[in-house]
Amino acid sequence: MKTLLLPSGNAIPILGQGTWYMGEDPVHKKREIDALRLGMDLGMTLIDTAEMYADGGAEEVVGKAIQGRRAEVFLVSKVYPHNADRRAMLLACERSLRRLGSDYLDLYLLHWRGSVPLAETLEAFESLKKAGKIRDFGVSNFDRNDMLEASALPGGDQVAANQLLYNLMRRGAEWDLLPWCREHAMPVMAYSPLESAANEQRRLLNNPHLKEIARRHDASPAQIALAWLLRQEHVIAIPKAVDPAHVRENRASLDILLTAQDLAELDQAFAPPLRSTPLDMR
């Protein structure tokens, strides 16, 4: 699996597995665990979760999936904004680690900005890092102004990644945020790379241009959409899949080489931004 380097020098795989909506129904737990394990078998050892997902239920699913395999996994979780102060973050991190069955996280992210001052959040991250509870820390749903503010604070130069809603239909981050992240060698983690709401996913995957490119490559539209993300500099994709066929499809997207013609057609079908726009968020 191809990797990127975080600013700390730690390597992170460019294709992983998301877990949003996992852990919500015990009936599906075994299927979710099996899907994550299959993804790991195929080399998708980056697993992203959050304390918010199913109120910790997704972390419990991940904990079962990685049992006995922790050393091969790059584990990411996210903290609620209201738990982002010095004391609450320590407790939140301990709860996440307990659910995950691990004594450390490879990357711990602030899920989105809240009322806790960024300076205090960065101090809390630093404390967890010094204690060995996390190896790196970062943010999620931060726009360029947020990143500028964070980078100017003590510890801000250690922010390792920014997780964003980024896909073919949501390219606003390309205007100024992605260039800023690339300039600072900071990977962007694209969540909902194939959209999440059913109607939006249909709109994306039924696009005739995307379907035609998929036909030329003997691939699915979803694979082309992922391949487009994975060719972007400093971008990581974390699609969620529970069906084994979809897990295998996601992994195979890494092997698709898009041509200049493909990319031009995708730009025509899904236009890049022409001006600064508010950051999309889910």
C-alpha positions in Angstrom: 0.0 0.0 0.0 1.3 3.4 -1.0 1.8 5.8 2.0 2.3 9.5 2.7 4.4 11.0 5.3 2.9 13.1 8.1 4.8 16.2 9.1 6.2 14.1 12.1 7.7 11.6 9.6 5.2 8.8 10.4 3.7 7.0 7.4 0.0 6.8 6.7 -1.6 4.7 3.9 -3.4 6.7 1.2 -6.4 4.3 1.1 -8.2 3.2 4.2 -11.6 2.3 5.6 -14.2 4.6 7.1 -16.7 3.5 9.8 -19.4 6.2 9.8 -22.8 4.4 10.6 -21.1 1.3 11.8 -21.9 0.0 15.3 -25.5 1.3 15.2 -27.3 -2.1 15.0 -26.0 -5.2 16.8 -27.5 -7.3 14.0 -24.9 -6.0 11.6 -21.9 -6.1 13.9 -20.3 -9.4 12.7 -20.7 -8.3 9.0 -19.0 -4.9 9.8 -16.2 -6.6 11.6 -15.7 -9.1 8.8 -15.6 -6.2 6.2 -12.9 -4.4 8.2 -10.8 -7.5 8.5 -11.2 -8.2 4.8 -10.0 -4.7 4.0 -7.0 -5.2 6.3 -6.2 -8.4 4.5 -6.2 -6.4 1.2 -3.8 -3.9 2.6 -6.3 -1.2 3.7 -4.9 -1.0 7.2 -5.8 2.6 7.8 -9.1 2.6 9.8 -10.9 5.9 10.7 -13.5 6.2 13.4 -14.8 8.6 16.0 -16.3 8.7 19.4 -19.4 10.3 17.8 -20.1 7.4 15.5 -22.9 5.4 17.2 -21.9 6.9 20.5 -18.7 4.8 20.5 -20.3 1.8 18.9 -18.2 2.1 15.8 -15.0 2.2 17.9 -16.2 -1.0 19.6 -16.6 -2.6 16.1 -13.1 -1.5 15.1 -11.8 -2.8 18.4 -13.1 -6.3 17.6 -11.9 -6.1 14.0 -8.3 -5.3 15.0 -8.0 -7.7 17.9 -4.7 -9.5 17.6 -3.7 -7.3 14.6 -3.2 -3.9 16.3 0.5 -3.6 15.1 -0.5 -3.7 11.4 -3.2 -1.0 11.7 -3.0 2.8 11.4 -5.8 3.8 13.8 -7.5 7.2 13.6 -10.3 8.5 15.9 -11.8 11.9 16.5 -12.8 13.8 19.6 -16.0 15.8 20.0 -15.5 19.6 20.1 -17.1 19.8 23.6 -14.4 17.2 24.8 -11.5 19.2 23.4 -10.3 20.9 26.6 -7.4 19.7 28.7 -9.3 17.5 31.2 -12.2 16.3 29.0 -9.9 15.3 26.1 -7.8 13.0 28.3 -11.0 11.3 29.5 -12.5 11.1 26.0 -9.3 9.6 24.7 -9.1 7.0 27.4 -12.7 6.0 26.7 -11.9 5.7 22.9 -8.8 3.6 23.7 -10.8 1.3 25.9 -13.5 0.7 23.3 -10.8 0.2 20.7 -8.8 -2.2 22.8 -5.6 -0.3 22.2 -3.2 1.7 24.4 -2.5 4.4 21.7 -3.9 6.1 18.6 -1.8 6.7 15.5 -3.8 9.9 14.8 -6.3 11.8 16.9 -8.4 14.5 15.3 -10.6 17.3 16.6 -13.9 16.5 14.8 -14.9 20.1 14.1 -14.4 23.4 15.7 -16.4 24.2 18.8 -16.3 26.7 21.7 -13.1 25.4 23.3 -10.2 27.7 22.4 -7.8 26.1 19.8 -4.8 26.9 22.0 -6.3 24.8 24.8 -7.1 22.0 22.4 -3.6 22.0 21.0 -2.2 21.9 24.6 -4.4 18.9 25.3 -3.2 17.1 22.2 0.4 17.8 23.2 -0.2 16.3 26.6 -1.6 13.1 25.1 1.3 12.9 22.7 3.8 13.3 25.5 2.0 10.6 27.5 2.2 8.2 24.6 -1.6 8.0 24.1 -1.4 9.3 20.6 1.4 9.5 18.0 0.1 12.4 16.0 -2.8 14.8 16.2 -4.8 16.8 13.6 -8.1 18.4 12.8 -11.2 17.8 10.7 -13.5 20.2 8.8 -11.0 23.1 9.1 -11.0 25.7 6.3 -7.9 27.7 5.4 -8.6 30.5 7.9 -9.0 27.8 10.6 -5.7 26.3 9.5 -3.9 29.7 9.6 -5.2 30.4 13.1 -4.1 26.9 14.3 -0.7 27.1 12.7 0.1 30.4 14.4 -0.5 28.9 17.9 2.0 27.0 20.0 2.0 23.4 18.8 0.1 24.3 15.6 3.1 23.3 13.6 2.5 19.7 14.7 -1.0 19.5 13.3 -0.5 16.4 11.1 -3.6 16.2 8.9 -7.0 17.8 8.0 -10.0 15.5 7.4 -12.5 17.0 4.9 -15.6 16.3 2.9 -13.9 16.0 -0.5 -15.0 14.3 -3.6 -15.8 14.9 -7.3 -19.0 16.8 -6.4 -17.5 18.8 -3.5 -14.3 20.4 -4.8 -14.5 23.7 -3.0 -11.4 22.9 -0.9 -9.3 23.0 -4.1 -9.5 26.8 -4.2 -7.2 27.7 -1.3 -7.3 25.0 1.4 -5.7 22.1 -0.6 -2.9 24.3 -1.9 -2.2 25.5 1.6 -2.1 21.9 3.0 0.2 20.8 0.1 2.5 23.7 0.8 2.8 22.6 4.4 3.1 18.9 3.4 0.0 18.1 5.3 -2.2 15.2 4.1 -5.9 15.8 3.5 -8.1 12.8 4.5 -11.2 12.7 2.2 -14.2 11.5 4.0 -17.5 10.5 2.2 -15.4 10.1 -1.0 -18.4 8.6 -2.7 -21.0 10.8 -0.8 -23.1 9.5 2.1 -26.7 10.3 1.5 -28.3 7.9 -0.9 -29.7 10.6 -3.3 -26.3 12.3 -3.5 -24.5 9.1 -4.1 -26.9 8.2 -6.9 -26.3 11.6 -8.4 -22.6 11.1 -8.3 -22.4 7.5 -9.5 -25.1 7.9 -12.3 -23.2 10.8 -13.9 -23.0 9.8 -17.6 -19.4 11.0 -18.0 -18.3 9.1 -14.9 -20.0 6.0 -16.2 -18.4 6.3 -19.6 -14.9 6.6 -18.1 -15.7 3.6 -15.9 -16.7 1.6 -19.0 -13.4 2.4 -20.7 -11.5 1.1 -17.7 -13.7 -1.9 -17.2 -14.4 -0.5 -13.7 -17.3 0.8 -11.7 -18.1 4.6 -11.4 -17.3 4.3 -7.7 -13.8 3.0 -8.5 -13.2 5.9 -10.9 -14.3 8.5 -8.3 -11.9 6.9 -5.8 -9.1 6.7 -8.4 -9.6 10.4 -9.1 -9.1 11.2 -5.4 -6.1 8.9 -5.0 -4.2 10.5 -7.8 -4.4 13.9 -6.0 -1.2 15.0 -4.3 -1.3 14.6 -0.5 -4.8 13.1 -0.5 -6.0 10.1 1.4 -9.4 8.4 0.9 -11.4 6.6 3.5 -14.5 5.0 1.9 -16.8 2.9 4.1 -17.9 -0.5 2.9 -19.7 -3.4 4.5 -20.3 -5.6 1.5 -17.3 -7.8 0.7 -17.6 -7.0 -3.0 -17.5 -3.3 -2.3 -14.4 -3.7 -0.1 -12.6 -5.4 -2.9 -13.8 -2.7 -5.4 -12.4 0.0 -3.2 -9.0 -1.7 -3.0 -8.9 -2.2 -6.7 -9.5 1.5 -7.4 -5.9 2.1 -6.3 -4.7 0.2 -9.4 -6.6 2.4 -11.9 -4.5 4.9 -13.9 -6.6 7.7 -15.2 -5.5 9.4 -18.5 -5.3 13.0 -19.3 -8.5 12.6 -21.3 -10.3 11.0 -18.3 -9.2 13.9 -16.1 -10.4 16.5 -18.6 -13.7 14.9 -18.9 -14.1 14.7 -15.1 -13.3 18.4 -14.9 -16.0 19.1 -17.4 -18.6 16.9 -15.6 -17.6 18.1 -12.1 -16.2 21.6 -12.4 -13.4 22.7 -10.1 -14.2 25.9 -8.1 -13.9 29.3 -9.7 -14.0 31.2 -6.4 -13.7 30.8 -2.7 -16.7 28.9 -1.3 -17.6 27.8 2.3 -16.2 24.4 3.2 -18.7 21.5 2.8 -19.3 19.5 5.9 -21.3 16.4 7.0 
